[in-house]
Structure formats: structure tokens, C-alpha cells
């Protein structure tokens, strides 16, 4: 697999509609995703996630779920957010607790 093929074809616009812009694989069932008017072509979800999903500002992992955002930064979890000084995020909350009960846990 030539990892630069997708990069160069993307830079110079030579990509066709069945070539993944990340890995360069030519595939007849590519995913086509349009964002802000720009068409992106991928051979699998893995390549689409690699190219389009935001990265956690602390650990760098790709955020494919809801994630968290504060001060223009994206985080995969509350722990990573706290490493940037962001307080108040929780990864999980018990259902049925009111705000006072959550503070005393």
C-alpha cells in the first residue's frame, strides 16, 4: 500500500471517485462524504475517521463518539479535559440523582 498516493492525489486534485484519499486504495464501493461543499472519498470507515474525526487535545485519539468540547478544544473524556484545566465534565452520571446528590458522591 502506498501511503502517499492519497495525499498527493488529494493535493493535486487527480483523485477519482473510487480512490480513497487516505490510503489510496482504489475501491468500487467507496464512501463519499460531503462537508462544507467539499467531497471526501474513503474506502472504509476507518479511513474516514482518520481523516475527519477530531483528535483529543490531550491524548490525540480520534473522537468517534460525542466527546467533549471546551475553549475550542475537543476531548475524548473528562480526564483528558482536566489535564487541560477544564473542570466540570463527567464521563458518566448515575441516573435519577439530582445535582446535590451528584456533588456529594
Secondary structure, 3 states (H helix, E strand, C coil): CCHHHHHHHHHHCCCCCCECCCCCCECCCCEEEEECCEEEEECCHHHHHHHHCCECCCCCCECCCCCEEECCEEECCHHHHHCCCCCCCCCCCCCCCCHHHHHCC
